[in-house]
């Protein structure tokens, strides 16, 4: 996998006014950490990341050669996207976390899971439900897959696939619990209409005699 190129600026001004200003200009806050270095605050143009990730066959699992401008010390290096944070309402990316990596050392990453194929159980009305969105793995940066495909073709109603059953490329070490369920094929959901309860017979209450007067007395 060829490394992508990314430029960033050192972020010396941590004020909210500065943060608002760079966001209006298309930048987001970021930081790079790992391999014994102190975290370095950055400003990076979001479009530069998005455009390259979209074009790369490895997507968010791509490796970047990061060049940082304006820092007192050399902060350049090879990085991967470790995490990113979005606004809970607008879903816009607000911050990106980069992790330094060495091409000769394995790294712990979370790789998205994609279900492929049509389950046998689906032909009988079964519904395939995905219980895990990503798999925790450890591998060399160059061996990180863009996604992990799980073939559900042989899945029948009532069956499931565990982490231990997922087929992975050579050199990939699984860190997720092997007993965790990745997906399952459940019976179709049948909605039963609740039977209407029989209407209660209306009863006419007997007239009560006025207080202080015996019933039937004129």
Phi, psi and omega per residue, in radians:
X1 nan 2.237 3.131
X2 -1.377 2.387 3.140
X3 -1.268 2.495 3.057
X4 -1.511 2.808 -3.138
X5 -1.900 2.356 -3.125
X6 -2.495 2.299 3.073
X7 -1.877 2.535 3.136
X8 -2.491 2.790 3.071
X9 -1.897 2.495 3.057
X10 -1.178 2.343 -3.091
X11 -1.768 1.758 -3.129
X12 -1.617 -0.462 -3.128
X13 -1.705 1.961 -3.077
X14 -1.692 0.123 -3.061
X15 -1.196 2.735 3.112
X16 -1.159 -0.597 3.140
X17 -1.116 -0.689 3.102
X18 -1.162 -0.711 -3.139
X19 -1.090 -0.748 3.118
X20 -1.131 -0.665 -3.113
X21 -1.135 -0.811 -3.092
X22 -1.208 -0.531 3.106
X23 -1.195 -0.600 3.065
X24 -1.150 -0.439 -3.135
X25 -1.602 0.080 3.103
X26 1.606 0.128 3.123
X27 -1.699 2.816 2.997
X28 -2.297 2.764 3.050
X29 -1.290 2.712 -3.130
X30 -2.741 3.030 3.029
X31 -2.720 2.714 3.099
X32 -2.213 2.368 -3.070
X33 -2.520 3.020 3.035
X34 1.907 2.883 3.112
X35 1.005 0.661 3.031
X36 1.441 0.014 3.120
X37 -1.609 2.591 3.022
X38 -1.198 2.554 3.101
X39 -1.023 2.423 -3.131
X40 -2.011 2.129 3.128
X41 -1.316 2.414 -3.060
X42 -2.321 2.900 2.912
X43 -2.190 2.222 -3.084
X44 -2.373 2.496 -3.136
X45 -1.322 2.091 -3.061
X46 -1.077 -0.672 -3.107
X47 -1.064 -0.602 3.129
X48 -1.093 -0.668 3.132
X49 -1.265 -0.860 -3.063
X50 -1.058 -0.815 -3.099
X51 -1.066 -0.730 -3.108
X52 -1.274 -0.702 3.134
X53 -1.100 -0.689 3.139
X54 -1.130 -0.624 -3.110
X55 -1.421 -0.383 -3.082
X56 -1.429 2.399 3.104
X57 -1.198 -0.284 -3.140
X58 -1.674 -0.045 3.043
X59 0.912 -2.301 -3.106
X60 -1.190 -0.236 3.112
X61 -1.545 0.179 -3.124
X62 -1.190 2.743 3.076
X63 -1.823 2.377 -3.115
X64 -2.014 2.454 2.891
X65 -1.613 1.834 -3.029
X66 -1.580 2.298 3.063
X67 -2.086 2.102 -3.068
X68 -1.853 2.219 3.120
X69 -1.767 2.450 3.010
X70 1.569 -0.006 -3.140
X71 -1.449 2.618 -3.141
X72 -1.198 -0.650 3.126
X73 -1.947 2.838 3.120
X74 -1.221 2.008 -3.122
X75 -1.926 0.103 -3.113
X76 -1.143 2.735 3.097
X77 2.918 -3.125 3.131
X78 -1.634 2.260 -3.042
X79 -2.428 2.834 2.963
X80 -2.211 2.795 3.053
X81 -1.368 2.027 3.136
X82 -1.530 -0.666 -3.112
X83 -2.890 2.847 3.011
X84 -2.593 2.685 -3.051
X85 -2.099 2.393 -3.098
X86 -2.027 2.712 3.003
X87 -1.186 2.232 -3.069
X88 -1.096 -0.386 -3.120
X89 -1.682 -0.910 -3.074
X90 -1.488 -0.320 -3.099
X91 1.148 0.282 3.071
X92 -1.383 2.473 3.112
X93 -1.207 2.263 -3.106
X94 -1.924 -0.489 -3.039
X95 -2.688 2.501 -3.141
X96 -2.191 2.359 3.119
X97 -1.903 2.140 3.107
X98 -1.861 2.501 3.098
X99 -2.030 2.277 3.079
X100 -1.213 2.447 3.121
X101 -2.379 2.770 2.985
X102 -1.962 2.397 -3.104
X103 -1.195 -0.190 -3.125
X104 -1.886 0.068 -3.138
X105 -2.154 2.431 -3.132
X106 -1.247 2.610 -3.106
X107 -2.277 2.591 3.120
X108 -1.576 2.114 -3.141
X109 -2.407 2.851 3.067
X110 -1.905 2.097 -3.072
X111 -1.957 2.301 -3.116
X112 -1.114 2.561 3.111
X113 -1.766 2.378 3.070
X114 -2.207 2.179 3.103
X115 -1.434 2.315 3.135
X116 -2.218 2.705 -3.141
X117 1.546 2.966 3.113
X118 -1.989 2.131 -3.084
X119 -1.131 2.482 3.064
X120 -1.000 -0.703 -3.110
X121 -1.105 -0.397 -3.135
X122 -1.164 -0.481 3.135
X123 -1.253 -0.261 3.097
X124 -1.860 0.288 3.098
X125 1.635 -0.012 3.132
X126 -1.174 2.725 -3.115
X127 -2.113 2.193 3.124
X128 -1.478 2.155 3.133
X129 -2.035 2.277 -3.130
X130 -1.619 2.127 -3.085
X131 -1.670 -0.393 -3.140
X132 -2.177 2.357 3.131
X133 -1.628 -0.417 -3.073
X134 -2.603 2.776 3.137
X135 -2.079 2.336 3.092
X136 -1.481 2.179 -3.112
X137 -2.362 2.957 3.001
X138 -2.313 2.266 3.133
X139 -2.817 2.982 3.006
X140 -1.155 2.538 -3.113
X141 -0.901 -0.699 -3.100
X142 -1.229 -0.300 -3.105
X143 -1.711 0.001 -3.118
X144 -1.155 2.094 3.134
X145 -1.335 2.603 3.114
X146 -1.139 -0.488 3.108
X147 -2.814 2.873 3.090
X148 -2.015 2.006 -3.125
X149 -1.518 2.328 3.100
X150 -2.053 2.043 -3.101
X151 -1.416 2.080 -3.107
X152 -1.809 0.195 -3.034
X153 -0.968 -0.694 -3.075
X154 -1.548 0.154 -3.062
X155 -1.400 2.121 3.096
X156 -1.792 2.924 -3.130
X157 -1.028 2.275 3.139
X158 1.594 -0.112 3.138
X159 -1.726 2.822 3.104
X160 -2.504 2.918 3.085
X161 -2.068 2.220 3.119
X162 -1.672 2.888 3.107
X163 -0.982 -0.700 -3.108
X164 -1.083 -0.360 -3.103
X165 -1.638 -0.071 -3.125
X166 -1.309 2.261 3.131
X167 -1.516 2.169 -3.092
X168 -2.089 2.731 3.085
X169 -1.123 2.770 3.110
X170 -1.035 2.546 3.081
X171 1.521 -0.029 3.140
X172 -1.692 2.176 3.106
X173 -1.810 2.170 -3.117
X174 -1.477 2.299 3.117
X175 -1.856 -0.341 3.111
X176 -1.172 2.693 3.108
X177 -1.021 2.127 -3.100
X178 -1.094 -0.331 -3.119
X179 -1.564 -0.110 3.136
X180 -1.194 2.500 -3.120
X181 -1.540 2.205 3.128
X182 -1.439 -0.812 3.137
X183 -2.730 2.850 -3.125
X184 -2.570 2.731 3.082
X185 -1.943 1.944 -3.049
X186 -1.790 2.703 3.086
X187 -1.058 2.732 3.128
X188 -1.084 2.535 3.119
X189 -1.397 2.031 3.142
X190 -1.819 2.161 3.133
X191 -1.676 2.042 3.119
X192 -1.724 2.234 3.125
X193 -1.289 2.305 -3.132
X194 -1.207 2.226 3.141
X195 -1.139 2.357 -3.135
X196 -1.208 2.314 3.124
X197 -1.217 2.430 3.133
X198 -1.042 2.407 -3.100
X199 -1.132 2.355 3.131
X200 -1.207 2.440 3.123
X201 -1.172 2.332 -3.138
X202 -1.319 2.351 3.103
X203 -2.060 2.447 3.136
X204 -1.627 2.046 -3.124
X205 -1.153 2.457 3.126
X206 -1.241 2.586 -3.116
X207 -1.222 2.286 3.106
X208 -1.577 2.513 3.134
X209 -1.267 2.547 3.114
X210 -1.000 2.556 -3.112
X211 -1.065 2.388 3.099
X212 1.575 -0.147 -3.138
X213 -2.067 2.274 3.086
X214 -1.149 2.516 -3.119
X215 -1.136 2.412 3.074
X216 1.451 0.004 -3.108
X217 -1.708 2.311 -3.123
X218 -1.508 nan nan
